[in-house]
Amino acid sequence: MATKQTWTFKARLRSRAFGWKSSHLACQRLKEAVAEIKKVARTDPVAAGDGVVSLMERIWPAFQGVDTSSGALGGAVYWAQAELLPIAICAPADRKTRDIWLDRLWQAIEDDGVDFLSLVGDRWGDLCGSREVASCWGDRFLGLLRTAWSDPRPGNYVRGTSVCLSSLLAAGRHQELLEALALRRFPFWPDRKFGVQALLSAGRMDEALAYAEASRGLNQPDTAIDAACEKILLDLGRVDEAYEKYALTANGSSTGLTTFRAISKKYPGHDPRRFFWI
């Protein structure tokens, strides 16, 4: 069980604690919360895991009034999840504690007005802590997904989509996951990435590559798909093919220099200057 911990960030991240122009301050408070939880994780990982859940619960209530048009706050929230979710995933919590965490996190996802907690849904299967728990969460939404995706009318949406797909993946129910995804009328990479992982987990590497490539379409993130394809080829040892097809598009950044350095680091045996006018 998690021990009683007094968290400084709770008082600072109250509901509607930040105004419209408080993006910078909100990002700073979020960084402070991450540092506080990480410090506790060194000595009490279960208490830190509970702190992660508490922070996720406060993100939407605290930040709902902040202008997010610059993208800074959204990026900070995503970074905080990437930094902290492994703490909750790896915490040696018992089944009862973890079930309570999952219920609280699901309520936070339901309350989230702008999908701040997208990464929580993506990592849900890992957060479950066991195949048995993950399978239960998968069953909770699978019927709804099948119904929504089988309906010929457009626009159906299930809030727990990523929770369901991530849970099925973690539970090893790969065929059911792929069959559910096959019901979607159009490719949607945020969902199909779980299908790629299912194929990879089954050792079907070439099929995973083809599945990722088939995920392209209108408004789909080509850069993310390229990065997934590149990683598959690199894991297969097909470095030259990965370099030729995806090096530039998968590692593109805001500046040419940053892109150059990323390619140089990932492909030390190749000359990235061929992609640039230098």
C-alpha positions, 0 to 999 in steps of 0.5 A: 500500500502507498504510504501517506505522503504530503505533496507540495504540488497538490496545493499549487495545482488546484482546480482553475488555479491558472488563468488564461495567460498563465501558460509559462507558470503552469509549465513551471509548476508541472516541472516542479511536480515532476521533480518532487515525485522523482525525488520521492521515487528514490526511496518510496516508489509506491508512494511516488506511484500514488503521486503520479496518479494524483498529478494526472488527476489534477492536470485538467482541473488545474489547466482547463482555463489556460490558453494552449494555442502555443503548444507549450503547455500541451508539450509540457503535459506530454513530457510529464507523462513520459517522465512519470508513468514509468514510475507508476508502471514499475512501482511494486504496488499490490493488486488492490492499490493498482486497481484503485490507481486505475479507477482514479486514472480512468476517472481523470481521463473521463473528466479530461476536456482536451485529451491532455492524458493521451499518453496515459491511455496509450500506456494503460496496458503497462499500468495494469501490471498484469495480463489478467488486469489488462484483459479485464480492462480490454473486455470493458471496452471491446464490445463498444469498439466493435459496435462503434466501428461496425456502424456504417454511420460516421462519427462514432467515438469511444472514449476508452479506445486507446485504453482498450487497445493497449490493454488487449496488447498487454494481455497478449490478445493480439488476434482480437486486437487486429480483428477489432482494428480491421473494422475501422473504415479508414486508417487511423494511426493512433489506433493502428500503432497498437496493431503494429506492436501486436504483430511485432510481439508475435514476431511478424516483422515484415507484416508489421512493416506492411501494416504500418505502411498501410496506415497512411492516409488523409490527415495521418502523421507520416512522420510518426509512421516513418519513424515506426517503419524505420525502427522495424527495419533497424531492429531487423538489421536492414540499416541500408534500407532504413537509411534510404527510405526513412532517415530524412523523414523520420528524423526531420526536425525544426532545423537542418542542423538538428536533423543532420545531427540526429541522422549522424547519430543514428547512422554512423556508417552513412554520410548524412550530407547527401540529404543536404545542400552542404 
